[in-house]
Amino acid sequence: MDQLRLCMNVLRLVARQHADANRQLLLQRQINGYLRRDAADPKASLERLANAIDEEAKQGGDWDLIQAYVQACFDKLPSASEG
């Protein structure tokens, strides 16, 4: 199973667990782990993940926290002018 699919399987569960106190920690660990596995190109990995999340969000569930964390990861990437 590819890493994106594995990550999305876990994130789908997190999206359904509205009341879980560990929800944010779970999603952060999953996304960070996914990004570490493809550290050579984190921007491309984030873009693939963001696209997959956007598609899942159309099906329902609470993806807001997950989408916000992915956006925060994008914001942490060095800009083209820095590199």
N, CA, C and O of each residue as an XYZ file, in Angstrom:
332
protein
N       0.855     -1.180      0.000
C       0.000      0.000      0.000
C       0.899      1.240      0.000
O       1.860      1.318      0.766
N       0.583      2.196     -0.855
C       1.432      3.381     -0.906
C       1.213      4.260      0.329
O       0.202      4.148      1.023
N       2.170      5.119      0.575
C       2.184      5.930      1.797
C       1.019      6.911      1.855
O       0.462      7.140      2.930
N       0.643      7.489      0.731
C      -0.484      8.428      0.728
C      -1.773      7.709      1.115
O      -2.554      8.216      1.920
N      -1.989      6.547      0.550
C      -3.202      5.793      0.864
C      -3.231      5.384      2.338
O      -4.274      5.462      2.987
N      -2.101      4.954      2.853
C      -2.010      4.588      4.268
C      -2.318      5.793      5.162
O      -3.073      5.680      6.127
N      -1.732      6.938      4.835
C      -1.979      8.160      5.599
C      -3.453      8.541      5.549
O      -4.042      8.875      6.576
N      -4.047      8.492      4.373
C      -5.449      8.870      4.228
C      -6.379      7.924      4.981
O      -7.405      8.360      5.503
N      -6.042      6.649      5.046
C      -6.858      5.700      5.817
C      -6.948      6.126      7.270
O      -8.023      6.089      7.869
N      -5.825      6.528      7.836
C      -5.814      6.974      9.228
C      -6.540      8.310      9.367
O      -7.310      8.502     10.308
N      -6.302      9.223      8.448
C      -6.945     10.540      8.532
C      -8.463     10.446      8.392
O      -9.182     11.245      8.990
N      -8.958      9.493      7.622
C     -10.406      9.287      7.537
C     -10.983      8.946      8.906
O     -12.048      9.436      9.280
N     -10.278      8.111      9.643
C     -10.727      7.762     10.994
C     -10.705      8.989     11.901
O     -11.634      9.216     12.677
N      -9.646      9.769     11.796
C      -9.521     10.983     12.616
C     -10.644     11.965     12.283
O     -11.188     12.615     13.176
N     -10.987     12.070     11.009
C     -12.040     13.005     10.587
C     -13.393     12.631     11.179
O     -14.260     13.491     11.334
N     -13.579     11.370     11.507
C     -14.850     10.912     12.083
C     -14.873     10.985     13.606
O     -15.936     10.839     14.209
N     -13.734     11.206     14.233
C     -13.642     11.204     15.697
C     -13.683     12.628     16.239
O     -12.676     13.157     16.710
N     -14.847     13.231     16.165
C     -15.004     14.630     16.557
C     -14.651     14.882     18.019
O     -14.076     15.921     18.344
N     -14.982     13.960     18.887
C     -14.846     14.201     20.326
C     -13.552     13.646     20.917
O     -13.337     13.757     22.124
N     -12.701     13.061     20.110
C     -11.472     12.468     20.626
C     -10.499     13.557     21.072
O     -10.116     14.422     20.285
N     -10.109     13.503     22.328
C      -9.206     14.510     22.878
C      -7.822     14.447     22.233
O      -7.091     15.438     22.238
N      -7.464     13.307     21.687
C      -6.145     13.130     21.068
C      -6.160     13.354     19.560
O      -5.172     13.081     18.878
N      -7.247     13.836     19.056
C      -7.445     13.988     17.615
C      -6.331     14.800     16.948
O      -5.773     14.374     15.937
N      -6.019     15.937     17.497
C      -5.005     16.791     16.888
C      -3.638     16.114     16.905
O      -2.912     16.156     15.912
N      -3.294     15.505     17.999
C      -2.013     14.809     18.088
C      -1.947     13.661     17.079
O      -0.919     13.464     16.432
N      -3.025     12.913     16.942
C      -3.059     11.802     15.997
C      -2.857     12.276     14.561
O      -2.079     11.686     13.812
N      -3.553     13.335     14.181
C      -3.418     13.805     12.805
C      -2.040     14.395     12.551
O      -1.479     14.217     11.470
N      -1.491     15.095     13.532
C      -0.157     15.659     13.360
C       0.886     14.562     13.194
O       1.749     14.650     12.320
N       0.812     13.541     14.017
C       1.765     12.428     13.909
C       1.651     11.734     12.564
O       2.661     11.399     11.945
N       0.433     11.519     12.115
C       0.234     10.830     10.844
C       0.778     11.656      9.687
O       1.484     11.131      8.826
N       0.456     12.934      9.662
C       0.918     13.797      8.568
C       2.432     13.966      8.622
O       3.097     13.901      7.588
N       2.979     14.181      9.805
C       4.430     14.331      9.926
C       5.153     13.059      9.481
O       6.186     13.129      8.815
N       4.612     11.907      9.848
C       5.203     10.640      9.422
C       5.162     10.482      7.913
O       6.133     10.036      7.301
N       4.052     10.845      7.323
C       3.926     10.784      5.866
C       4.972     11.689      5.205
O       5.618     11.290      4.236
N       5.132     12.885      5.722
C       6.084     13.825      5.134
C       7.529     13.359      5.310
O       8.358     13.573      4.425
N       7.837     12.731      6.433
C       9.198     12.217      6.658
C       9.550     11.123      5.652
O      10.706     10.997      5.247
N       8.568     10.347      5.256
C       8.831      9.250      4.316
C       9.181      9.761      2.920
O       9.787      9.038      2.129
N       8.808     10.985      2.618
C       9.116     11.574      1.311
C       9.779     12.930      1.537
O       9.335     13.947      1.003
N      10.824     12.931      2.316
C      11.488     14.177      2.702
C      12.210     14.850      1.540
O      12.561     16.026      1.638
N      12.438     14.137      0.455
C      13.143     14.725     -0.677
C      12.358     15.864     -1.321
O      12.948     16.816     -1.831
N      11.040     15.768     -1.300
C      10.214     16.807     -1.917
C       8.965     17.050     -1.064
O       7.873     16.613     -1.426
N       9.125     17.745      0.065
C       7.987     17.935      0.966
C       6.842     18.735      0.343
O       5.678     18.488      0.661
N       7.147     19.674     -0.525
C       6.068     20.461     -1.138
C       5.191     19.576     -2.010
O       3.965     19.660     -1.938
N       5.796     18.736     -2.825
C       5.013     17.835     -3.679
C       4.210     16.858     -2.830
O       3.065     16.548     -3.159
N       4.795     16.371     -1.747
C       4.078     15.466     -0.850
C       2.878     16.160     -0.225
O       1.788     15.592     -0.151
N       3.084     17.380      0.217
C       1.985     18.142      0.814
C       0.889     18.419     -0.212
O      -0.297     18.360      0.113
N       1.277     18.717     -1.426
C       0.281     18.976     -2.465
C      -0.556     17.731     -2.747
O      -1.775     17.820     -2.890
N       0.097     16.570     -2.826
C      -0.646     15.319     -3.030
C      -1.591     15.073     -1.867
O      -2.747     14.701     -2.065
N      -1.098     15.280     -0.658
C      -1.911     15.069      0.533
C      -3.078     16.058      0.574
O      -4.211     15.666      0.855
N      -2.814     17.318      0.301
C      -3.867     18.340      0.318
C      -4.952     18.021     -0.712
O      -6.139     18.184     -0.430
N      -4.560     17.576     -1.884
C      -5.536     17.221     -2.916
C      -6.392     16.035     -2.475
O      -7.608     16.034     -2.667
N      -5.756     15.035     -1.889
C      -6.497     13.867     -1.410
C      -7.463     14.257     -0.290
O      -8.591     13.767     -0.243
N      -7.028     15.129      0.600
C      -7.872     15.589      1.706
C      -9.057     16.393      1.170
O     -10.184     16.224      1.633
N      -8.802     17.258      0.200
C      -9.891     18.047     -0.383
C     -10.951     17.139     -1.005
O     -12.147     17.403     -0.879
N     -10.519     16.077     -1.671
C     -11.467     15.131     -2.260
C     -12.272     14.416     -1.175
O     -13.484     14.245     -1.311
N     -11.610     14.006     -0.113
C     -12.299     13.332      0.996
C     -13.287     14.267      1.685
O     -14.378     13.852      2.076
N     -12.897     15.532      1.831
C     -13.757     16.501      2.510
C     -15.085     16.677      1.775
O     -16.099     17.002      2.393
N     -15.082     16.466      0.483
C     -16.327     16.556     -0.300
C     -17.313     15.467      0.094
O     -18.519     15.611     -0.104
N     -16.794     14.369      0.656
C     -17.637     13.232      1.044
C     -18.227     13.400      2.438
O     -19.084     12.616      2.848
N     -17.780     14.405      3.160
C     -18.284     14.642      4.508
C     -17.225     14.333      5.553
O     -16.127     13.877      5.235
N     -17.569     14.584      6.775
C     -16.618     14.426      7.873
C     -16.055     15.773      8.267
O     -16.243     16.767      7.567
N     -15.378     15.797      9.369
C     -14.806     17.039      9.882
C     -13.325     17.106      9.522
O     -12.471     16.622     10.264
N     -13.043     17.695      8.403
C     -11.686     17.784      7.881
C     -11.040     19.137      8.171
O      -9.886     19.350      7.801
N     -11.750     20.051      8.819
C     -11.228     21.406      9.036
C      -9.901     21.422      9.775
O      -8.967     22.107      9.360
N      -9.811     20.678     10.861
C      -8.581     20.655     11.651
C      -7.430     20.061     10.839
O      -6.297     20.537     10.913
N      -7.729     19.033     10.078
C      -6.718     18.384      9.239
C      -6.252     19.340      8.146
O      -5.053     19.469      7.898
N      -7.195     20.005      7.497
C      -6.840     20.955      6.450
C      -6.028     22.127      7.016
O      -5.100     22.612      6.368
N      -6.372     22.571      8.201
C      -5.634     23.670      8.824
C      -4.192     23.254      9.128
O      -3.266     24.050      8.966
N      -4.007     22.015      9.565
C      -2.648     21.555      9.863
C      -1.821     21.430      8.582
O      -0.643     21.786      8.566
N      -2.427     20.934      7.526
C      -1.717     20.839      6.247
C      -1.331     22.239      5.767
O      -0.225     22.440      5.267
N      -2.234     23.202      5.917
C      -1.910     24.576      5.530
C      -0.761     25.121      6.372
O       0.111     25.820      5.855
N      -0.756     24.809      7.652
C       0.340     25.247      8.524
C       1.666     24.630      8.061
O       2.714     25.272      8.137
N       1.615     23.401      7.589
C       2.830     22.764      7.053
C       3.295     23.478      5.800
O       4.493     23.700      5.620
N       2.358     23.841      4.928
C       2.724     24.628      3.732
C       3.369     25.937      4.136
O       4.358     26.358      3.537
N       2.811     26.586      5.156
C       3.330     27.882      5.599
C       4.749     27.781      6.156
O       5.498     28.758      6.131
N       5.114     26.622      6.650
C       6.456     26.417      7.218
C       7.514     26.117      6.158
O       8.711     26.196      6.435
N       7.078     25.774      4.952
C       8.041     25.478      3.897
C       8.806     26.743      3.525
O       8.240     27.836      3.504
N      10.082     26.589      3.235
C      10.832     27.765      2.783
C      10.292     28.245      1.437
O       9.970     27.441      0.562
N      10.200     29.537      1.287
C       9.717     30.083      0.011
C      10.820     29.991     -1.019
O      11.984     29.792     -0.671
N      10.466     30.135     -2.284
C      11.440     30.066     -3.372
C      12.525     31.128     -3.219
O      13.671     30.907     -3.610
N      12.169     32.275     -2.653
C      13.154     33.349     -2.501
C      14.161     33.057     -1.392
O      15.245     33.639     -1.367
N      13.801     32.146     -0.466
C      14.726     31.793      0.615
C      15.735     30.756      0.171
O      16.855     30.724      0.682
N      15.357     29.908     -0.774
C      16.222     28.808     -1.146
C      16.970     29.105     -2.364
O      17.755     28.277     -2.824
